[in-house]
Amino acid sequence: MISSVVLVEGKELTKEALMFSLSNAKQVVMGRVPGSGDWIVHIAATKLADLEKALLKYAKVTGVTGVVTLLIRS
């Protein structure tokens, strides 16, 4: 199991827009960053390749301007 905390940057992002199937990964916790349109997402994946796919999916969401990995732990 590999776990990551990610900052998803964007304008007017909603939780609904960021909640989707990540195949062999899942969103464990999501929270909005106060005063911005950004979100902090805790992702758990079965392996690194699954985490990489999840990060790419977030980067392709309409309105997302950046995906920043804050922490990765295996």
C-alpha positions in Angstrom: 0.0 0.0 0.0 1.2 3.5 -0.9 -0.3 6.6 0.5 0.0 10.2 -0.7 -1.3 13.7 0.4 -1.8 15.9 -2.7 -2.7 19.6 -3.2 -5.1 19.9 -6.1 -5.1 23.6 -7.3 -7.8 25.2 -9.3 -10.6 27.7 -9.5 -14.1 26.9 -8.4 -13.4 23.2 -7.9 -16.1 21.2 -6.2 -15.8 18.0 -4.3 -18.1 16.3 -6.8 -15.7 17.2 -9.6 -12.9 15.5 -7.7 -14.7 12.4 -6.6 -14.4 9.7 -9.3 -13.1 6.2 -9.7 -9.4 5.9 -9.4 -9.3 2.1 -10.2 -6.8 0.6 -7.7 -6.6 3.8 -5.7 -9.1 5.7 -3.6 -9.7 9.1 -2.0 -9.4 8.6 1.7 -10.0 12.1 2.9 -10.7 15.3 1.0 -10.8 18.9 2.4 -11.0 22.3 0.9 -8.2 24.8 1.6 -9.8 27.8 3.2 -9.9 31.0 1.2 -9.1 29.3 -2.1 -10.5 26.9 -4.7 -7.8 24.3 -3.8 -8.3 20.9 -2.2 -6.1 18.6 -0.1 -6.7 14.9 -1.0 -5.3 11.9 0.8 -5.0 9.0 -1.7 -4.3 5.4 -0.9 -3.2 3.1 -3.8 -2.1 -0.5 -4.0 1.1 0.3 -5.9 3.1 3.3 -7.2 1.8 2.9 -10.7 -1.8 3.2 -9.5 -0.9 6.4 -7.6 0.7 7.9 -10.7 -2.5 7.1 -12.7 -4.6 8.8 -10.1 -2.4 11.9 -10.1 -2.8 12.1 -13.9 -6.6 11.8 -13.6 -6.7 14.7 -11.2 -4.5 16.8 -13.6 -7.0 16.3 -16.4 -10.1 17.5 -14.4 -11.6 20.7 -15.9 -10.5 23.7 -13.8 -7.5 22.0 -12.2 -4.4 24.2 -12.6 -1.9 22.1 -10.7 -1.4 18.8 -8.8 1.3 19.0 -6.1 2.4 15.9 -4.2 3.0 17.0 -0.6 3.8 13.5 0.9 4.3 9.9 -0.3 4.6 7.1 2.2 4.8 3.4 1.5 
